């Protein structure tokens, strides 16, 4: 296996971490402080990727203190500040970041004893004093740029403004605590559609969620490994309504009738089963072959699916309107297959 290529990373001077978990202080306060750091970085020229003294600032979900927030930590010194408002942040930036003098009256924890903190990285690297770099940046700002000059923004790094925006979006999502029962579609011609659904089934079962599986094509007497596993796990409703694979069916009318019956079973289970997760395995085939009207199925789901029921639909040839209706769609695509490449047939425990 080839060794993965490491991402590129420009040198920087300090990293500021700001807690926005919400226990020590309102998340909005941490987000406002991060935006202020981005403004101070722009004003000081410490947002430029070519500046080895630049300052990175990240929101973190929890720093484990949960009181006297917002909490701000500055590395490499490992100095923790409490009760940081905007005025205090500006002091920290001016005295600690720019002048190298920590703000003693707001420190409540030091990772290292005073005077034994790690050396400031630009000094170790020999990057020159901060004042000289800031003066160079100021002079460069007055000079016209040409297209031949190297841009400040490297493709593998996010500028502070973008990082602040992305972090704010993540924080807003966390605050909203929005949840819903998802419609998930696993489609495509590659292997893994049912396998992926069964992985979610195992995860949900482990969370004590009520789980059900309806398989639309597999024979009702099938004894595949996943069925045996579900029996051993216990508490998983498993229903097979098919008569075998569509392309090997001896009686297509019977296969179609079974698919319609399977949908009737699914409707009843969706309405009255009390499931947290229901898997409709191979359900795309009755839709693709026209045994069920896609628009009628989707209209029924829109009207009757419980809000918190997660519904996973698997199979090839997912109709476009099902894809549009779903919340999450994954297409499995074959890159290599042991049968096609080596003539290796399906093996117990792997394919069935």
Secondary structure, DSSP 8 states (H G I E B T S, - for coil): ------------SEEEEEE-SSSSS-HHHHHHHHHHHHHHHHHHTTT-TT-TT-EEEEEES--S--SS-S-EEEETTTEEE-S--HHHHHHIIIIIIIT----GGGEEEESS-TT-S---HHHHHT---HHHHHHHHHHHHHS---TTS--S--TTS--HHHHHHHHHHHHHHHHHT-----EEEEESSSS-HHHHHHHHHHHHHHTT--EEEEEEEEETT---HHHHHHHHH-SEEEEEEE-S-GGG-S-HHHHHHHHHHHHHHHHHHHHHS--SEEEEETHHHHHHTTSS-HHHHHHHHHHHS-TT-EEEEE-SS--HHHHHH-SEEEE---S--HHHHH-----TTTT-
